[in-house]
Amino acid sequence: MTVPNYISIFRLMLVPVFVISLLDFADRGTGLSWWTAVGAFLVAVVSDGVDGYIARRFKQRSELGAFLDPMADKLLLVSGLVVLSFSCDHLPQLPIWMIGMVFGRDLFLLLGFFVITYWCGKMKIQPHFISKCATVLQMFVVAWGVLGGKEQFGLETDWLFWWCLAATVCTGSTFLIYFPAGMKQLRAVPASAPSEDQSRRLVRLDFEVDPSTRMDAKTPRAGEHEDA
């Protein structure tokens, strides 16, 4: 276990603290719950940068860390987006089209990950710059929505709409990047080509398209018996 892996696990443990505190604030508007949610969110964001720096600076990258780090980010983002999608008096409500795009993209990537991993053994798609921008914008939307629950920050909800729109556009654009990359890997797998049994079956079907042709082939032409 490396130090970045421990930090990623610590970030995973902050997710339920953030969710429970934010739900309590959305329900009752308790100041302590709000500060707890903000503190957990900020610590998670800062620790995300810290573990990445340590992994690069001290060469402590690992396959486990490559799995835990994005999972901690995704759970924090998804949980924040889910809570902010509810209508309440103490938090702004995010548009449903943004929630649908984020969850649709994540579900698409998750299914693609399992399919590619099953047939290819390992997924070789590298994170794209637009995908990183989408993650940053989603993080900014969650932070804006949480901080917007307190009037002293002066965050107008009108600006939140435009941040949501930018995050949705970047998130949707990743479909055009990851889908061709995933299809390229699947086309390189031998299992994606027709198997030998299927090829033989297709050949037999080509010869048996019209049964009447087969009947005509067996019937002797006029005059054949006479010549015999």
N, C-alpha and C positions, 0 to 999 in steps of 0.2 A: 504493500500500500504506500502510495506517495502522498505528500502533503496536499497537492491539489485535489486528490481523491477525497481526503478527509474534509476539505473545505466544501467540495460539491455535496457530500453527504450532509454537512451542516446546513447548507442551503436548502436541501430537501426537507430537513426538519423544520425550517422556518416557514415553509409553505402552509401547513395547518395553522400555525400561529397567526399568519397574515390573514388567512381565510376566516377563521373564527372571529378575530378582532374586527375585521371589516364587516362581517355579517352582523355582529352585535351593534356596531355603530350605525349600520343601515337600518336596523330595527329600532333602536332606542336613542341613537344620537349621543351616546356616552363619549365624553372627551377622552377618557383614558383608553377606551377601545380604539379611538381614532389614532392617538399617538402610538399605541402599540402596533397597529397596522402599518403606519408610516415608518416606524422604526424597523420593523421586520423587513419591509420592502427595501428600504435604503441599505440595510446591512446585506441583504441578498444581492443587490445590484453592485455594491462595492466589493463584496467578496468574489463576485463573478470576475471582476477585473483583476483581483489579487491572485486568484488561482491560475488565471491565464498567464499572468506575468511570471509567476513562479515556474509554471510548466515550461515556458519558453526560455526563461533566463537560466534556469538550473537543469534544463533538459530532463524534466520529469514527466514527459508525456507518456501516456499509456492507453491501451485499448479500453480499459475500464473507464478512464477519465474521459475519453472521447465519447463514451456512452452516457456517463453520469452528468457531465457538464451541460449538454443541450437538453437533457431530460429535466434537470433542475430549472433551467430557464423556461422551458415549455410549460411545466406545471405551474410555475409562478405566474406566467402570462395568462394561461388558460383560466386559472382560478380567479384572477383579477377580472378578466373579461366576463366570466360567467356572473360574478357578483354584480358587476356594473351593468349587466344586461337587464337586471330586475328594476322595476319601477318602485322607487321609495322617495321619502321626503328629504333625506339627508345626503343622497349621492346622485349625481347626474346619470341619466340612462343613456347607454350607448345605442346607436342605431342597429336594428336587427340585421341589416344587410352586411354590416361589417362583421358581426358575430358569425353569420352564415358563411361568409367568405373565408374567415380564419379557420373555422372548424372544418369546412369542406376541403380546404387545402391540406390541413393536417391529416384528415382522414385519408385523402388521396395519397399523401406521402407515406403514411403508415402502411396502407395496403401495398403500395409499390415496394416498400422496404421488405415486407415479408415475402412477396413474390420473387423479387430479385435475389434475396438472401437464400430462398429455398432452391432456386434453379441455378444461380450463379455461385453460391457459396459465400459471397461477400459483396456488399454494395460499394461501388467505387465512385460515387457521385460526390464531388467536392462542393462545399457551400459556396454559393455565388454571392457577388457583391449586392445584388438586388435583394436577395434573401436576407442578408445581414441588415440592409436598410429597412426591410419590412419588420424584422425583429425589433430594431431600435425604435421605429415608429409605434409599434404596438406597445412597447415598454413605456414610451412617452405618453401614449393615450391613457394607459392604466395610471401612471403617475399623475397626469393632469386630472383624471377623474377622481382619484382619491384626494388629492390636494384641493380640488374644487369643492369638496364637502365642507370646507371652512372658508368663510367669506373674507377673512383677513388676508388671504393670499391674492385676492383680486383676479382670479382666473375666470374669464368669461366663458360661458358654455357655448357661445357662438363660434369661438375659435376651435373648440373641441370638435365641431362638425368637420372642419377642414382637415384637422389632423387625422380624424377617422377616415376621411376620404383618401388622403395620401397613403395611409397604412393599408387601406383596402386595395388601392391600385397596385402598390408594390407587392402585396401578398398575392393578388391575382396574376401578376406578371410572372411569378415564379412557376406557374403552370407551364408557360411557354418555354421554360428553361429546363426543368427537371423531367418533363414528359419525354421530349426527344432523347435526352441523355439516358433515361431508363429503358426506352425502346431500343436504343443502340446496344445496350448490354444484353437485352433479351434476344435480339436477333443474332447475336454472336454465340448463343448457347445451342449446342447440337439438338437439344430437345425441342427447339422451336421449328426445326425443319421436319418435313413429312417423314415418318418412319417407313421402314421397308415394307411392313405389313400393310400400312395405309396406301403406299404407292401401288402395291400389287392389287389392292382392292379397287383403287381408282382405275387401273388399267382394265380390270375385268368389267367394271361398270361401263367403260367407254365402248367395249365390244358388245355389250348387252343392252344398248340403248333402245333398240327397236326389235321386239320379238318377231315381228312379221318378216324382217330381213332374214332371220335365222330359219324361218319356215321356207322362204323362197330359195334359200341356199340348198336345202335338202331336197326340194322338188326338182326333178329332172326337166330340162327344157324340152320344148316340143321338137320331135324329130330325133332326139338322142337315142331312144329305144329302137327306132326304126333303123338308124344307122348301125346299131349293134346287131 
